Amino acid sequence: RAVAKLDYNAKNDLLRKIENKYKQDPDGNSVYATNVVRRLTMDEVNKLNSFDSLIENDIITSRGYKDQEYKRNGYYTIDLFSPIYSALSGEKGTPGDLMGRRIAFELLAAKGYK
């Protein structure tokens, strides 16, 4: 709730959009996504008015995540204290390294590590 109630400038400073970007691999398939983190547009910021809107609009915090493309097979760190509200999945294939790692950590949290 606190994040959704921030003013326009605070949301624009704190929040980022994460997206899947599919690139063709050497075999000609476009099923492996990279994740792209970018600044929000004015329209996107104005849509963020509830906790659910953070999830529905694929939002993450800017803390710990630079505006860049996160390429495949990267060893990226998922910061425990930098929320990822997004739950990206891949319509064509894998969801990208950041999202894949986030999903793995959620499974470890839910099922445990043995």
C-alpha positions as MATLAB code, in Angstrom:
seq = 'RAVAKLDYNAKNDLLRKIENKYKQDPDGNSVYATNVVRRLTMDEVNKLNSFDSLIENDIITSRGYKDQEYKRNGYYTIDLFSPIYSALSGEKGTPGDLMGRRIAFELLAAKGYK';
ca = [
       0.000    0.000    0.000;
       2.718    2.451    0.896;
       4.342    2.133   -2.521;
       1.060    2.559   -4.397;
       0.331    5.758   -2.427;
       3.583    7.502   -3.384;
       3.424   10.596   -5.583;
       4.423   10.534   -9.257;
       8.072   11.560   -8.732;
       8.649    9.080   -5.916;
       7.160    6.218   -7.954;
       9.282    7.195  -10.945;
      12.449    7.161   -8.809;
      11.676    3.951   -6.918;
      10.000    1.661   -9.450;
      11.009    0.017  -12.726;
       9.301   -2.154  -15.331;
      10.661   -5.610  -16.133;
       9.914   -7.287  -19.453;
      10.814  -10.398  -21.380;
      12.776   -9.828  -24.571;
      13.038  -12.823  -26.869;
      16.122  -13.186  -29.051;
      16.834  -15.766  -31.679;
      19.332  -18.422  -30.615;
      21.865  -20.074  -32.973;
      19.288  -22.761  -33.854;
      16.802  -20.133  -35.030;
      14.450  -20.469  -32.042;
      13.087  -17.495  -30.119;
      12.073  -19.329  -26.948;
      14.693  -18.039  -24.503;
      13.999  -14.652  -22.977;
      16.318  -12.112  -21.501;
      14.907   -9.736  -18.922;
      14.969   -6.001  -19.566;
      14.626   -3.506  -16.725;
      13.665    0.015  -17.779;
      12.188    3.248  -16.449;
       8.430    3.634  -16.441;
       6.542    5.830  -18.866;
       4.195    8.506  -17.540;
       1.158    6.360  -18.405;
       2.638    3.356  -16.601;
       3.337    5.382  -13.447;
      -0.228    6.703  -13.423;
      -1.621    3.126  -13.522;
       0.087    2.216  -10.237;
      -2.610    2.870   -7.664;
      -2.833   -0.411   -5.727;
      -0.729   -3.358   -4.678;
      -2.361   -5.477   -7.397;
      -1.402   -2.912  -10.041;
       2.275   -3.417   -9.135;
       1.901   -7.116   -9.917;
      -0.241   -6.685  -13.027;
       2.158   -4.130  -14.556;
       5.354   -6.174  -13.973;
       6.982   -3.778  -11.511;
      10.216   -4.192   -9.554;
      12.071   -1.738   -7.345;
      15.065    0.122   -8.720;
      17.132   -0.745   -5.655;
      19.586   -3.418   -6.694;
      18.482   -3.583  -10.343;
      19.989   -1.318  -12.995;
      18.170   -0.206  -16.126;
      19.643   -2.752  -18.520;
      19.161   -6.029  -20.330;
      19.938   -9.056  -18.171;
      21.337  -11.578  -20.616;
      20.937  -15.342  -20.549;
      23.218  -17.513  -18.449;
      24.124  -14.650  -16.142;
      24.996  -15.061  -12.497;
      22.696  -12.357  -11.180;
      21.923  -11.733   -7.546;
      18.335  -11.431   -6.393;
      18.331   -8.957   -3.515;
      16.206  -10.129   -0.607;
      15.238   -6.566    0.318;
      14.432   -5.295   -3.197;
      10.909   -6.463   -4.014;
       9.999   -7.937   -7.375;
       6.243   -7.505   -7.650;
       6.198   -8.915  -11.162;
       5.455  -12.541  -11.890;
       6.626  -12.683  -15.502;
       6.274  -15.962  -17.278;
       7.273  -16.893  -20.784;
       4.548  -17.205  -23.391;
       7.046  -18.761  -25.806;
       9.512  -20.402  -23.441;
      11.722  -19.541  -20.489;
      11.080  -16.309  -18.558;
      14.647  -14.959  -18.387;
      17.397  -15.185  -15.797;
      16.107  -12.730  -13.183;
      12.591  -14.159  -13.216;
      13.856  -17.740  -13.319;
      16.022  -17.130  -10.285;
      13.158  -15.407   -8.436;
      10.907  -18.404   -9.107;
      13.619  -20.777   -7.863;
      13.958  -18.839   -4.604;
      10.189  -18.845   -4.106;
      10.144  -22.616   -4.541;
      12.967  -22.991   -2.015;
      11.058  -20.797    0.437;
       7.844  -22.779   -0.028;
       9.264  -26.293   -0.144;
      12.498  -25.983    1.796;
      16.017  -27.093    0.957;
      17.056  -30.696    1.536;
];
